[in-house]
Amino acid sequence: MKTLFVSLLISTLLSLSLSQELCNSQDKQVLLQIKKHFGDPYLLASWKSDTDCCTDWYQVECDSTTNRIISLTVFAGTLSGEIPAAVGDLPYLQNLVLRKLTNITGPVQPAIAKLVHLTSLRLDWLSLTGTVPDFLSQLKNLTFLDLSFNGFSGTIPSSLALLPNLGALHLDRNKLTGSIPESFGTFKGSVPDLYLSHNQLTGEIPASLGNMDFSVIDLSRNQLVGDASMLFGPNKTTNNVYLSRNLFEFNLSNVTLNVSYNRLCGQIPVGGKLQSLDSSKELCNSHDKKVLLQIKKHFGDPYHLASWLPGTDCCKAWNQVECDPTTNRIVSLRMYSGNLSGEIPAEVGDLPYLKTLELHKLTNITGPIPTSISNLINLISLRLSRLNLSGPVPDSLSNLKNLRVLDLSFNSLSGSIPSSLALLPEIDILGLDRNKLTGPFQESFGNFVGRVPGISLSHNQLSGKIPASLDNRDFRWVDFSRNKLEGDASMFFGPNKTTGVVDLSRNLLEFDFSKVVFPTTLTNLDINHNKIFGSIPTQMTQLTILSLNVSYNRLCGLIPQGGKLPSLDYTAYFHNKCLCGTPLESCK
């Protein structure tokens, strides 16, 4: 029966019963259709119908409150074919990234127009063709649109200027023709960074662009003619203007200058009004790039990080990292299933804007959790799972006040659980399962200052009693299985709680089960291999029980004959003191 209650590990974390699936069933069906459309590729191997898409699948992210899919990010793999129409059936999607998948062909799928919550759409380094669709103007929440490095042709739709929140527009490195739309001088909201380089655009720059204060504008490598001086002015805050390899003719006096990719010779003038000369077009922040190269060197320049080359742009060309589209600072570092070995380098703490740090399934990563990670005050998700880390869980992790997901599962961490983790105000998922943690809980452990997280501490060596401070906490799910905990655990239940899953199996717990009042939301309960006594409350017949295991305890009395209880397998009840009734033997 235990196999019916098998724990799931959250991809960011933890162990949950399969039947207490977080993933929305409609979203899951859509994702499986997308996988099938691409021919069940290895890149999507984690997308399995019998696992939870919110906790076990790579490339997707669920909202921590609604559990609806809000992000789909697939890059650098072997997917081929057109973008499936099913992608438009993820109604809560905010982030859609298909990147460096050069066998993805065809047009931009019209179904994308249905994704009204989309804030970031990145379909770059693919092999898309056709026109840039006019329907993209319907995505009113879009802040970032990147269709670069494709084969798009035709003209640029003027309707893109109707996007009120657009912060960056990348249409560079395509085959676009015609002129720059006049409407690009009348953006309805913020003025986006504009990248139109490496196309076949012709004609003059619309005079209306002189009304816009672009931070970055790149019109290089086209066939544009005439005047471009309207892009400059004393009241503008423009940082970067790229006009190289065109046919412009205008007075260059008193403007910021980029004369790269020409045949100029001689000494750069000193003095006068020439403030700086920058021929670099790299987006990657130089500090972040230096840190990443130090990390690569620390790991011995492994093949897994082969794309991290000093001569390339870490925001455009490097795998495993992601830059903020506005600031170009590194916000995500994800590495898994590779050949990295050694300790986690201290330099990882020198990426001050990092929001996501994931090292997963890298079993040659050893040593302690570096204290420098506590410098990453913007961190939202920290996942150091299925490594070979040792030492204690650092108390300094409590400094990460924005942390929502903390997954340190499947390591060899030892010592006690620091009570300071309860000081994390945003923590939503806490996974410390499958380590070597010992000792009793500190009483203050249950005093969570913010939200109450889903929590998994299973497969450790925890002992003593569960603190009474947990009595007033409403856990969405809790897994304390396979420890040496003793005494009472009834505090996890109660009529006013919303707990869905409780796994307390294989401990030394001892309390009166007949006095427990269950939350109506309870769907999965496993208390096998304890010393729990009393009878099974009749209230359980009113619950939507999907999985139940009370075997190997000291329960007595009639199994309530209602709901799903009589239809469960007998192994859910056997090896008790004197339980009887269907599916066990009749009571005497």
C-alpha positions as CSV (number, residue, x, y, z in Angstrom):
1,M,0.0,0.0,0.0
2,K,2.9,2.3,0.6
3,T,3.5,2.3,-3.2
4,L,0.1,3.9,-3.5
5,F,1.3,6.8,-1.3
6,V,4.8,7.2,-2.9
7,S,6.3,10.6,-2.2
8,L,6.9,12.9,-5.1
9,L,9.8,15.3,-4.9
10,I,9.1,18.8,-5.9
11,S,11.3,19.9,-8.8
12,T,12.1,22.7,-6.8
13,L,11.4,20.3,-3.9
14,L,9.7,17.8,-2.1
15,S,8.0,14.6,-1.4
16,L,4.3,14.5,-2.0
17,S,1.8,11.8,-2.8
18,L,1.1,11.4,-6.4
19,S,-2.6,11.7,-5.9
20,Q,-2.2,15.1,-4.2
21,E,-1.0,16.5,-7.4
22,L,-0.4,20.2,-7.5
23,C,-0.4,20.4,-11.3
24,N,-3.6,21.6,-12.9
25,S,-5.0,18.7,-14.9
26,Q,-5.9,20.8,-18.0
27,D,-2.4,22.4,-18.0
28,K,-0.8,19.0,-17.7
29,Q,-2.8,17.6,-20.6
30,V,-1.8,20.5,-22.8
31,L,1.9,20.0,-21.9
32,L,1.7,16.3,-22.8
33,Q,0.1,17.3,-26.1
34,I,3.1,19.6,-26.8
35,K,5.5,16.8,-25.9
36,K,3.7,14.4,-28.3
37,H,3.7,17.1,-31.0
38,F,7.5,17.2,-30.8
39,G,7.8,13.4,-30.9
40,D,8.5,12.7,-27.2
41,P,12.0,14.1,-27.3
42,Y,14.7,13.4,-24.7
43,L,14.7,17.1,-23.8
44,L,11.3,16.7,-22.4
45,A,11.9,13.3,-20.7
46,S,10.9,14.6,-17.3
47,W,7.4,15.3,-18.6
48,K,5.7,12.0,-17.5
49,S,2.0,11.5,-17.2
50,D,2.4,9.9,-13.8
51,T,4.4,12.7,-12.2
52,D,3.5,16.2,-11.1
53,C,4.3,18.9,-13.6
54,C,4.6,21.5,-10.8
55,T,7.2,19.5,-8.8
56,D,8.9,17.1,-11.1
57,W,9.0,18.6,-14.6
58,Y,11.9,20.7,-16.0
59,Q,11.2,23.6,-18.3
60,V,7.9,24.6,-16.6
61,E,7.0,26.7,-13.6
62,C,3.8,26.8,-11.7
63,D,2.3,29.7,-9.7
64,S,2.9,29.0,-6.0
65,T,-0.7,29.9,-5.1
66,T,-2.8,28.7,-8.0
67,N,-0.5,26.0,-9.3
68,R,-1.3,27.0,-12.9
69,I,1.5,26.9,-15.4
70,I,3.0,30.4,-15.7
71,S,6.4,29.8,-17.4
72,L,7.5,27.5,-20.2
73,T,11.2,27.8,-21.0
74,V,12.8,25.3,-23.5
75,F,16.2,26.0,-25.0
76,A,19.3,24.3,-26.5
77,G,17.8,21.0,-27.5
78,T,16.8,18.7,-30.3
79,L,13.1,19.7,-30.8
80,S,12.0,20.0,-34.4
81,G,8.9,20.9,-36.3
82,E,6.5,23.8,-35.9
83,I,5.4,25.4,-32.6
84,P,2.3,23.5,-31.6
85,A,-1.1,25.3,-31.5
86,A,-1.6,23.7,-28.0
87,V,0.8,26.3,-26.5
88,G,-2.1,28.8,-26.7
89,D,-4.1,26.6,-24.3
90,L,-2.0,27.6,-21.3
91,P,-4.2,30.5,-20.3
92,Y,-2.1,31.7,-17.3
93,L,1.2,31.6,-19.1
94,Q,3.4,34.7,-18.4
95,N,6.7,33.6,-19.8
96,L,7.2,31.7,-23.0
97,V,10.8,31.0,-24.1
98,L,11.8,28.8,-27.0
99,R,15.5,29.5,-27.7
100,K,18.4,28.0,-29.6
101,L,16.2,25.3,-31.1
102,T,17.3,25.6,-34.7
103,N,15.1,22.8,-36.0
104,I,11.9,24.7,-34.9
105,T,10.4,26.0,-38.2
106,G,7.2,27.5,-39.6
107,P,5.4,30.7,-38.6
108,V,4.7,32.2,-35.2
109,Q,1.7,30.2,-34.0
110,P,-1.6,32.3,-34.1
111,A,-2.7,30.5,-30.9
112,I,-0.1,32.6,-29.0
113,A,-2.5,35.5,-29.3
114,K,-4.7,33.9,-26.7
115,L,-2.0,34.2,-24.0
116,V,-3.3,37.5,-22.7
117,H,-1.2,37.3,-19.5
118,L,2.1,36.9,-21.3
119,T,4.7,39.4,-20.2
120,S,7.7,37.8,-21.9
121,L,7.8,36.2,-25.3
122,R,11.1,34.9,-26.6
123,L,11.3,32.9,-29.8
124,D,14.9,33.5,-30.8
125,W,17.6,31.5,-32.4
126,L,15.0,29.3,-34.1
127,S,14.3,28.9,-37.8
128,L,10.9,30.6,-37.9
129,T,9.7,32.0,-41.2
130,G,6.8,34.1,-42.5
131,T,5.9,37.5,-41.3
132,V,6.0,39.1,-37.8
133,P,2.4,38.7,-36.9
134,D,0.1,41.6,-36.4
135,F,-1.8,39.7,-33.7
136,L,1.1,40.1,-31.2
137,S,-0.3,43.6,-30.6
138,Q,-3.1,41.9,-28.6
139,L,-0.7,40.9,-25.9
140,K,-1.2,44.0,-23.8
141,N,0.9,42.8,-20.9
142,L,4.0,42.1,-22.9
143,T,7.1,43.7,-21.6
144,F,9.7,41.8,-23.6
145,L,9.4,40.5,-27.2
146,D,12.3,38.8,-28.8
147,L,12.0,37.2,-32.3
148,S,15.7,37.7,-33.2
149,F,17.9,35.2,-35.1
150,N,15.1,33.7,-37.3
151,G,14.1,34.0,-41.0
152,F,11.2,36.4,-40.8
153,S,10.4,38.4,-43.9
154,G,8.0,41.1,-44.9
155,T,7.5,44.4,-43.1
156,I,7.4,45.3,-39.5
157,P,3.8,45.6,-38.3
158,S,3.1,49.1,-37.1
159,S,0.7,47.7,-34.5
160,L,3.6,46.7,-32.3
161,A,3.7,50.3,-31.1
162,L,0.3,49.7,-29.5
163,L,1.9,47.5,-26.8
164,P,1.6,49.7,-23.7
165,N,4.1,48.0,-21.5
166,L,6.8,47.0,-24.0
167,G,10.3,47.4,-22.6
168,A,12.4,45.7,-25.2
169,L,11.7,44.8,-28.8
170,H,14.2,42.4,-30.6
171,L,13.6,41.9,-34.3
172,D,17.2,41.8,-35.2
173,R,18.9,39.2,-37.5
174,N,16.0,38.4,-39.7
175,K,15.1,39.2,-43.4
176,L,12.7,42.0,-42.7
177,T,12.2,44.5,-45.5
178,G,10.5,47.9,-46.0
179,S,10.8,50.9,-43.9
180,I,10.6,51.5,-40.1
181,P,6.9,52.1,-39.2
182,E,6.0,55.7,-38.6
183,S,4.1,54.5,-35.5
184,F,7.4,53.6,-33.9
185,G,7.6,57.3,-33.1
186,T,4.3,57.1,-31.1
187,F,4.7,54.2,-28.7
188,K,1.6,54.2,-26.5
189,G,3.4,53.3,-23.3
190,S,7.0,53.1,-22.3
191,V,9.7,53.6,-25.0
192,P,11.3,50.2,-25.6
193,D,14.9,49.3,-26.3
194,L,14.7,48.8,-30.0
195,Y,16.8,46.2,-31.9
196,L,16.3,46.0,-35.7
197,S,19.9,45.3,-36.8
198,H,20.9,42.8,-39.5
199,N,17.8,43.0,-41.7
200,Q,17.1,44.5,-45.1
201,L,15.2,47.7,-44.0
202,T,15.2,50.6,-46.4
203,G,14.1,54.2,-46.6
204,E,14.5,57.0,-44.1
205,I,14.1,56.8,-40.3
206,P,10.7,58.4,-39.6
207,A,11.0,61.9,-38.2
208,S,8.6,60.9,-35.4
209,L,11.3,58.8,-33.8
210,G,12.8,62.1,-32.8
211,N,10.0,62.3,-30.2
212,M,11.1,59.1,-28.6
213,D,13.8,58.8,-25.9
214,F,15.3,55.4,-26.6
215,S,17.7,54.0,-24.0
216,V,19.1,51.6,-26.7
217,I,18.4,51.7,-30.4
218,D,20.2,49.4,-32.9
219,L,19.5,50.0,-36.6
220,S,22.9,48.7,-37.8
221,R,23.4,46.5,-40.9
222,N,20.4,47.6,-42.9
223,Q,20.0,49.8,-46.0
224,L,18.6,52.9,-44.3
225,V,19.3,56.3,-45.8
226,G,19.1,60.0,-44.9
227,D,19.1,61.7,-41.5
228,A,19.5,60.0,-38.2
229,S,20.3,63.0,-36.0
230,M,16.8,63.0,-34.5
231,L,17.9,60.1,-32.4
232,F,20.2,62.5,-30.4
233,G,19.5,65.6,-28.4
234,P,20.5,67.4,-25.2
235,N,17.3,66.4,-23.3
236,K,17.5,62.7,-24.1
237,T,18.8,59.9,-21.9
238,T,20.0,57.6,-24.8
239,N,22.8,55.3,-23.8
240,N,23.5,53.3,-26.9
241,V,22.9,54.1,-30.6
242,Y,24.1,51.7,-33.3
243,L,23.8,52.9,-36.9
244,S,26.8,51.2,-38.6
245,R,26.7,49.7,-42.1
246,N,23.9,51.8,-43.5
247,L,23.7,54.7,-46.0
248,F,23.1,57.6,-43.7
249,E,24.1,61.2,-44.5
250,F,23.8,63.8,-41.8
251,N,25.9,66.2,-39.6
252,L,27.7,64.2,-37.0
253,S,28.6,67.2,-34.7
254,N,27.9,67.0,-31.0
255,V,26.5,63.4,-31.0
256,T,27.4,60.2,-29.2
257,L,29.6,58.3,-31.6
258,N,29.9,54.6,-32.4
259,V,32.1,54.1,-35.5
260,S,32.8,50.4,-35.2
261,Y,33.0,48.1,-38.2
262,N,34.7,50.7,-40.5
263,R,38.3,51.3,-41.8
264,L,39.3,54.2,-39.6
265,C,42.9,54.7,-38.8
266,G,45.0,56.9,-36.6
267,Q,44.9,58.1,-33.0
268,I,41.6,58.7,-31.1
269,P,41.5,62.4,-30.3
270,V,42.1,63.4,-26.7
271,G,40.2,66.2,-25.0
272,G,37.5,68.3,-26.5
273,K,34.0,67.0,-26.0
274,L,34.8,63.4,-26.8
275,Q,33.7,61.7,-23.5
276,S,33.9,58.1,-24.4
277,L,34.2,55.7,-27.3
278,D,32.6,52.3,-27.0
279,S,32.6,49.8,-29.8
280,S,31.2,47.0,-27.7
281,K,27.8,45.6,-28.4
282,E,27.8,43.0,-25.6
283,L,24.8,42.9,-23.3
284,C,26.4,40.8,-20.6
285,N,27.4,42.8,-17.5
286,S,31.2,42.6,-17.3
287,H,31.2,41.9,-13.5
288,D,28.7,39.0,-13.9
289,K,30.7,37.6,-16.8
290,K,33.9,37.6,-14.9
291,V,32.2,35.8,-12.0
292,L,30.8,33.2,-14.3
293,L,34.2,32.6,-15.9
294,Q,35.7,32.2,-12.4
295,I,33.0,29.6,-11.6
296,K,33.8,27.8,-14.9
297,K,37.5,27.8,-14.0
298,H,36.8,26.5,-10.5
299,F,35.1,23.5,-12.0
300,G,38.0,22.8,-14.3
301,D,36.5,24.2,-17.6
302,P,34.1,21.3,-18.0
303,Y,32.4,20.4,-21.3
304,H,29.1,21.1,-19.5
305,L,30.0,24.8,-19.6
306,A,31.5,24.8,-23.1
307,S,29.3,27.6,-24.2
308,W,30.8,29.9,-21.6
309,L,33.5,31.6,-23.8
310,P,35.2,34.9,-23.0
311,G,34.6,36.1,-26.5
312,T,30.9,35.6,-26.5
313,D,27.9,37.4,-24.8
314,C,26.7,35.6,-21.7
315,C,23.2,37.0,-22.2
316,K,22.9,35.8,-25.8
317,A,25.2,32.8,-26.3
318,W,25.7,31.0,-22.9
319,N,23.6,28.1,-21.8
320,Q,22.6,27.6,-18.1
321,V,22.3,31.3,-17.5
322,E,19.6,33.9,-18.0
323,C,19.8,37.7,-18.0
324,D,17.2,40.2,-17.0
325,P,15.9,41.7,-20.3
326,T,16.0,45.2,-18.9
327,T,19.2,45.3,-16.8
328,N,21.1,42.5,-18.5
329,R,22.2,41.3,-15.1
330,I,22.4,37.5,-14.4
331,V,19.1,36.5,-12.7
332,S,19.2,32.7,-13.2
333,L,21.9,30.0,-13.0
334,R,20.7,26.5,-13.6
335,M,23.0,23.5,-14.0
336,Y,21.9,19.8,-13.8
337,S,22.8,16.3,-14.9
338,G,26.4,17.1,-15.9
339,N,30.0,16.2,-15.1
340,L,30.8,19.0,-12.7
341,S,32.8,18.0,-9.6
342,G,34.2,19.7,-6.5
343,E,32.7,22.1,-4.0
344,I,30.3,24.9,-4.9
345,P,32.5,27.9,-5.5
346,A,32.2,30.9,-3.2
347,E,32.1,33.1,-6.3
348,V,28.4,32.1,-6.8
349,G,27.7,34.7,-4.1
350,D,29.1,37.5,-6.2
351,L,26.1,37.5,-8.6
352,P,24.0,40.1,-6.7
353,Y,20.9,40.0,-8.9
354,L,20.5,36.3,-8.9
355,K,16.9,35.1,-8.4
356,T,17.2,31.4,-9.2
357,L,20.1,29.1,-8.3
358,E,19.6,25.5,-9.2
359,L,22.3,22.8,-9.0
360,H,20.5,19.4,-9.5
361,K,21.6,15.9,-10.2
362,L,25.3,16.7,-10.0
363,T,26.4,13.9,-7.6
364,N,30.1,14.8,-7.8
365,I,29.4,18.2,-6.2
366,T,30.7,17.8,-2.6
367,G,31.5,19.9,0.5
368,P,29.4,22.3,2.5
369,I,26.9,24.9,1.3
370,P,29.0,28.1,0.9
371,T,28.2,30.9,3.3
372,S,28.5,33.3,0.4
373,I,25.1,32.2,-0.9
374,S,23.6,34.3,1.9
375,N,24.8,37.4,0.0
376,L,22.2,36.6,-2.7
377,I,19.4,38.7,-1.1
378,N,17.3,38.7,-4.3
379,L,17.2,34.9,-4.4
380,I,13.7,33.5,-4.8
381,S,14.5,29.8,-5.5
382,L,17.5,27.9,-4.1
383,R,17.7,24.3,-5.2
384,L,20.8,22.3,-4.3
385,S,19.3,18.8,-4.7
386,R,20.6,15.4,-5.6
387,L,24.2,16.5,-5.0
388,N,26.6,15.1,-2.4
389,L,26.7,18.0,0.0
390,S,27.7,17.6,3.6
391,G,28.0,19.7,6.7
392,P,25.1,21.6,8.4
393,V,22.2,23.5,7.0
394,P,23.6,27.0,7.3
395,D,21.8,29.3,9.7
396,S,22.7,32.2,7.3
397,L,20.1,31.0,4.8
398,S,17.6,32.9,7.0
399,N,19.1,36.1,5.5
400,L,17.4,35.3,2.1
401,K,14.2,37.2,2.9
402,N,12.8,36.8,-0.6
403,L,13.2,33.0,-0.7
404,R,10.1,31.1,-1.7
405,V,11.6,27.7,-2.5
406,L,14.4,26.0,-0.6
407,D,15.3,22.5,-1.7
408,L,18.3,20.8,-0.1
409,S,17.0,17.3,-0.6
410,F,19.0,14.1,-1.5
411,N,22.3,15.2,0.1
412,S,24.3,14.2,3.2
413,L,23.6,17.3,5.3
414,S,23.9,16.6,9.0
415,G,23.3,18.3,12.4
416,S,20.0,19.9,13.5
417,I,17.5,22.0,11.5
418,P,18.2,25.7,12.2
419,S,15.1,27.2,13.7
420,S,16.0,30.5,11.9
421,L,14.5,29.1,8.7
422,A,11.1,30.0,10.2
423,L,12.2,33.6,9.8
424,L,11.9,33.4,6.0
425,P,8.8,35.5,5.4
426,E,8.0,34.3,1.9
427,I,9.0,30.6,2.1
428,D,6.4,28.4,0.4
429,I,8.3,25.1,0.0
430,L,10.9,23.7,2.3
431,G,12.6,20.5,1.4
432,L,15.2,19.0,3.6
433,D,14.3,15.3,3.0
434,R,16.8,12.5,2.4
435,N,19.7,13.8,4.4
436,K,21.3,12.8,7.7
437,L,19.7,15.5,9.9
438,T,19.5,14.6,13.6
439,G,18.2,15.8,16.9
440,P,14.9,17.1,18.1
441,F,13.2,20.2,16.7
442,Q,13.7,23.5,18.5
443,E,10.4,24.8,19.8
444,S,10.8,28.0,17.8
445,F,10.9,26.0,14.5
446,G,7.1,26.3,14.1
447,N,7.0,30.1,14.6
448,F,6.9,30.9,10.9
449,V,6.8,34.7,10.5
450,G,5.1,34.7,7.1
451,R,3.3,32.1,5.1
452,V,3.3,28.5,6.3
453,P,5.3,26.4,3.8
454,G,4.7,22.9,2.4
455,I,7.4,21.0,4.3
456,S,9.3,17.7,3.7
457,L,11.7,16.4,6.3
458,S,11.4,12.7,5.4
459,H,14.2,10.1,5.4
460,N,16.4,11.7,8.1
461,Q,17.3,10.8,11.7
462,L,15.2,13.3,13.5
463,S,14.1,12.4,17.0
464,G,12.1,13.6,20.0
465,K,8.7,15.2,20.0
466,I,7.1,17.4,17.4
467,P,7.0,20.9,18.8
468,A,3.7,22.1,20.1
469,S,4.4,25.4,18.2
470,L,3.3,23.6,15.0
471,D,-0.2,23.3,16.5
472,N,-1.4,26.6,15.1
473,R,0.2,26.2,11.7
474,D,-1.9,25.3,8.7
475,F,0.4,23.3,6.4
476,R,-0.8,22.7,2.9
477,W,1.1,19.4,3.1
478,V,3.6,17.8,5.4
479,D,6.0,14.8,5.2
480,F,7.9,13.8,8.3
481,S,8.1,10.1,7.3
482,R,11.0,7.8,8.1
483,N,12.4,9.5,11.1
484,K,12.5,8.6,14.8
485,L,9.8,11.1,16.0
486,E,7.7,10.1,19.0
487,G,4.7,11.3,20.9
488,D,1.8,13.3,19.6
489,A,1.2,14.4,16.0
490,S,-2.4,15.3,16.1
491,M,-1.5,19.0,15.9
492,F,-1.3,18.5,12.1
493,F,-5.1,18.0,12.0
494,G,-8.1,20.1,12.9
495,P,-11.4,21.2,11.5
496,N,-10.3,24.7,10.5
497,K,-7.1,23.6,8.6
498,T,-6.7,23.2,4.9
499,T,-4.0,20.5,4.9
500,G,-4.3,18.1,2.0
501,V,-1.4,15.6,2.5
502,V,0.1,14.2,5.7
503,D,2.8,11.5,5.7
504,L,4.0,10.5,9.2
505,S,4.9,6.9,8.4
506,R,7.7,4.9,10.0
507,N,8.2,6.9,13.2
508,L,7.5,6.1,16.9
509,L,4.4,8.3,17.2
510,E,1.8,7.5,19.8
511,F,-1.5,9.3,20.1
512,D,-5.3,8.5,20.2
513,F,-6.4,8.4,16.6
514,S,-10.1,8.3,17.5
515,K,-9.9,11.9,18.9
516,V,-8.5,13.4,15.7
517,V,-10.8,15.8,13.8
518,F,-9.6,15.9,10.2
519,P,-9.7,18.9,7.8
520,T,-12.2,18.5,5.0
521,T,-9.4,19.1,2.5
522,L,-7.5,15.9,3.5
523,T,-7.0,13.6,0.6
524,N,-3.8,11.6,1.5
525,L,-2.9,10.2,4.9
526,D,-0.1,7.7,5.7
527,I,0.7,6.9,9.3
528,N,1.9,3.3,8.9
529,H,4.6,1.8,11.2
530,N,3.9,3.8,14.3
531,K,2.3,3.2,17.8
532,I,-0.9,5.0,17.1
533,F,-3.9,3.6,19.1
534,G,-7.7,4.1,19.2
535,S,-10.1,3.6,16.4
536,I,-10.6,5.1,12.9
537,P,-13.0,8.1,13.2
538,T,-16.2,7.8,11.3
539,Q,-15.6,11.3,9.9
540,M,-13.2,9.8,7.5
541,T,-16.1,8.4,5.5
542,Q,-17.0,12.0,4.6
543,L,-13.5,12.8,3.2
544,T,-12.4,12.5,-0.4
545,I,-9.7,10.0,0.4
546,L,-7.4,9.2,-2.5
547,S,-4.8,7.4,-0.5
548,L,-4.8,6.0,3.1
549,N,-2.4,3.7,5.0
550,V,-2.9,3.1,8.7
551,S,-1.2,-0.3,8.8
552,Y,1.3,-1.5,11.5
553,N,-0.2,0.4,14.4
554,R,-2.3,-0.4,17.4
555,L,-5.8,0.5,16.1
556,C,-8.9,-1.3,17.1
557,G,-12.6,-1.4,16.2
558,L,-14.7,-1.4,13.1
559,I,-13.4,0.2,9.9
560,P,-16.1,2.8,9.2
561,Q,-18.3,1.4,6.4
562,G,-18.8,4.5,4.2
563,G,-17.1,6.6,1.6
564,K,-14.0,5.0,0.1
565,L,-12.8,3.3,3.2
566,P,-14.2,-0.2,2.5
567,S,-13.0,-0.2,-1.1
568,L,-9.3,0.3,-0.2
569,D,-6.9,-2.6,-0.3
570,Y,-6.6,-4.6,2.9
571,T,-3.0,-3.7,3.2
572,A,-4.0,-0.2,4.1
573,Y,-5.3,-1.6,7.4
574,F,-3.5,-4.8,8.2
575,H,-1.1,-5.5,11.2
576,N,-3.1,-3.5,13.7
577,K,-4.2,-4.6,17.2
578,C,-7.8,-5.4,16.4
579,L,-9.2,-3.6,13.4
580,C,-12.0,-5.5,11.7
581,G,-14.6,-5.1,9.0
582,T,-14.3,-4.8,5.2
583,P,-11.8,-5.1,3.7
584,L,-10.5,-7.0,6.7
585,E,-12.2,-9.9,8.4
586,S,-15.7,-9.3,9.9
587,C,-15.8,-8.2,13.5
588,K,-16.6,-10.9,16.0
